[in-house]
Amino acid sequence: MENDKTCPEHVTVDLTGVGGWEDFWGRIQTAFVFSDGFGKNWDAFWDVLSKECPAGKVTVVGANRLPAAWKNSAGVPFPEMIRRILQRNQEFREKFNEPFDYEFVDA
């Protein structure tokens, strides 16, 4: 299914009070206006972010409050995974002279 919505120029992802994994991925999907077909995993997040979301800035609020036990299959905590993907996107976009920045705000 095609996504008929547009990713905003400045995306704010509020992770304050996330109630579980489904809620976490739902907030990512909603903030970035990803389609209903979004895979809700790290690979899908990178794929859609790098190909379908031209946002110039991303602000992540409350990642510091995610449960410490939440890690990917390689043992990387979720806040670090978000940072790595956003940094990778920044480096990717620099190759095309496309501005991109991100920040983390504690909640």
C-alpha positions in Angstrom: 0.0 0.0 0.0 1.4 3.4 -1.0 1.9 6.0 1.7 -0.2 9.1 0.7 1.2 11.2 3.6 4.4 13.2 3.6 7.1 13.0 6.2 7.4 16.3 7.9 10.5 18.5 7.6 11.1 18.3 11.4 10.1 15.0 13.0 9.7 14.8 16.7 9.5 11.3 18.2 8.2 11.4 21.8 9.2 8.1 23.5 8.2 9.4 26.9 6.2 6.7 28.8 6.3 4.1 26.0 4.2 1.2 27.1 5.9 -1.7 25.2 7.5 -2.7 21.9 4.4 -2.2 19.9 3.9 1.3 21.3 7.5 2.1 20.6 7.3 1.1 16.9 3.9 2.7 16.7 5.3 6.1 17.8 8.2 5.8 15.3 5.7 5.0 12.5 3.4 7.8 13.5 6.1 10.5 13.9 7.7 9.7 10.6 4.4 9.1 8.8 5.5 5.7 7.7 2.9 3.6 5.8 0.9 0.8 7.3 3.3 -1.6 5.7 6.2 -0.4 7.9 8.0 -3.5 9.2 8.5 -2.3 12.8 12.1 -3.3 13.0 15.5 -1.7 12.8 16.2 -2.6 9.1 12.7 -1.3 8.1 13.4 1.9 10.0 16.6 2.5 8.1 15.1 1.6 4.8 12.1 3.9 5.1 14.1 6.7 6.7 16.7 6.7 4.0 14.4 6.3 1.1 11.0 7.8 1.9 11.5 10.4 4.6 13.3 13.6 3.5 13.1 15.2 7.0 15.8 17.7 7.6 15.8 17.3 11.4 14.8 14.6 13.9 14.3 15.3 17.6 14.0 12.2 19.9 12.4 12.9 23.2 12.6 10.5 26.2 14.9 7.8 24.7 16.8 7.9 28.0 13.7 6.5 29.7 13.4 3.4 27.6 13.8 0.2 29.6 17.5 -0.8 29.8 16.6 -4.3 29.0 15.4 -3.3 25.5 18.3 -4.3 23.2 18.5 -5.5 19.6 19.7 -9.0 18.8 23.3 -7.9 19.0 22.8 -6.5 22.5 22.7 -2.8 21.5 20.3 -0.7 23.6 17.4 0.9 21.8 18.5 4.5 22.4 21.9 3.7 20.9 20.3 2.0 17.9 18.2 5.1 17.2 21.3 7.2 17.4 23.3 4.9 15.1 20.6 4.9 12.5 20.2 8.7 12.6 23.9 9.2 12.4 24.1 6.8 9.4 21.3 8.8 7.7 23.2 12.0 8.4 26.4 10.6 6.8 24.4 9.1 3.9 22.6 12.4 3.2 25.9 14.4 3.3 27.0 12.5 0.2 24.2 14.2 -1.7 24.6 17.6 0.0 21.2 17.1 1.7 21.0 18.6 5.2 20.1 16.4 8.1 20.5 16.8 11.8 19.2 15.1 14.9 19.1 15.7 18.6 18.1 13.8 21.7 16.2 15.5 24.5 15.9 14.0 27.9 12.4 13.7 29.3 
